[in-house]
Amino acid sequence: MSFASEMEEGMARMMGAMHAAAATGDPDIDFLAMMIPHHAGAVDMARAVLRHGRDAATRRLAEDIIAGQTIEIEGMQRRLAMLRQPQRGPEFPALGGTRGP
């Protein structure tokens, strides 16, 4: 399969999964439910460039994306499962500085 075909297929899979996430009205749950496939799409695209790309710097970036996004996906999945519990766990503290108000 060509790089372009893999990218198109990955984008379609990502967008389909993002749109398939049923909105609950809870911004935290809805955000995580859509971001998980978004990050999974980044991993798929990075794998495609590893199969087809030749530039060492781009390949290294792809490897970093796979490593980082995989960890983020696991964290989002855990938090999403916690938020979907009838008795929600403690909320995370508010972020400060450049990451929040």
For each residue, the residues with C-beta under 8 A, 3 or more apart:
1: 5 6 9
2: 5 6 52
3: 6 7 48 49 51 52 53
4: 7 8
5: 1 2 8 9
6: 1 2 3 9 10 44 45 48 51 52
7: 3 4 10 11 45 48
8: 4 5 11 12
9: 1 5 6 12 13
10: 6 7 13 14 41 44 45 48
11: 7 8 14 15 41 45
12: 8 9 15 16
13: 9 10 16 17 37 41 44
14: 10 11 17 18 37 38 40 41 44
15: 11 12 18 19 41
16: 12 13 19 20
17: 13 14 20 21 37 40 41
18: 14 15 21 34 37 38
19: 15 16
20: 16 17
21: 17 18 30 33 34 37
22: 33
23: 30
24: 29 30 33
25: 30
26: 29 30 83
27: 30 31
28: 31 32 83
29: 24 26 32 33 80 83 84
30: 21 23 24 25 26 27 33 34
31: 27 28 34 35
32: 28 29 35 36 76 79 80 83
33: 21 22 24 29 30 36 80
34: 18 21 30 31 37 38
35: 31 32 38 39 76
36: 32 33 39 40 73 76 77 80
37: 13 14 17 18 21 34 40 41
38: 14 18 34 35 41 42
39: 35 36 42 43 69 72 73 76
40: 14 17 36 37 43 44 69 73
41: 10 11 13 14 15 17 37 38 44 45
42: 38 39 45 46 65 69
43: 39 40 46 47 65 66 69 70 73
44: 6 10 13 14 40 41 47 48
45: 6 7 10 11 41 42 48 49
46: 42 43 49 50 61 62 63 65 66 69
47: 43 44 50 51 62 66
48: 3 6 7 10 44 45 51 52
49: 3 45 46 52 53 58 59 62
50: 46 47 53 59 62 63 66
51: 3 6 47 48
52: 2 3 6 48 49
53: 3 49 50 58 59 62
54: 59
55: 58 59
56: 59 60
57: 60 61
58: 49 53 55 61 62
59: 49 50 53 54 55 56 62 63
60: 56 57 63 64
61: 46 57 58 64 65
62: 46 47 49 50 53 58 59 65 66
63: 46 50 59 60 66 67
64: 60 61 67 68
65: 42 43 46 61 62 68 69
66: 43 46 47 50 62 63 69 70
67: 63 64 70 71
68: 64 65 71 72
69: 39 40 42 43 46 65 66 72 73
70: 43 66 67 73 74
71: 67 68 74 75
72: 39 68 69 75 76
73: 36 39 40 43 69 70 76 77
74: 70 71 77 78
75: 71 72 78 79
76: 32 35 36 39 72 73 79 80
77: 36 73 74 80 81
78: 74 75 81 82
79: 32 75 76 82 83
80: 29 32 33 36 76 77 83 84
81: 77 78 84 85
82: 78 79 85 88 89
83: 26 28 29 32 79 80 88 89
84: 29 80 81
85: 81 82 88 89
86:
87:
88: 82 83 85 91
89: 82 83 85
90:
91: 88
92:
93:
94: 100 101
95: 99 100 101
96: 99 100 101
97: 100
98:
99: 95 96
100: 94 95 96 97
101: 94 95 96
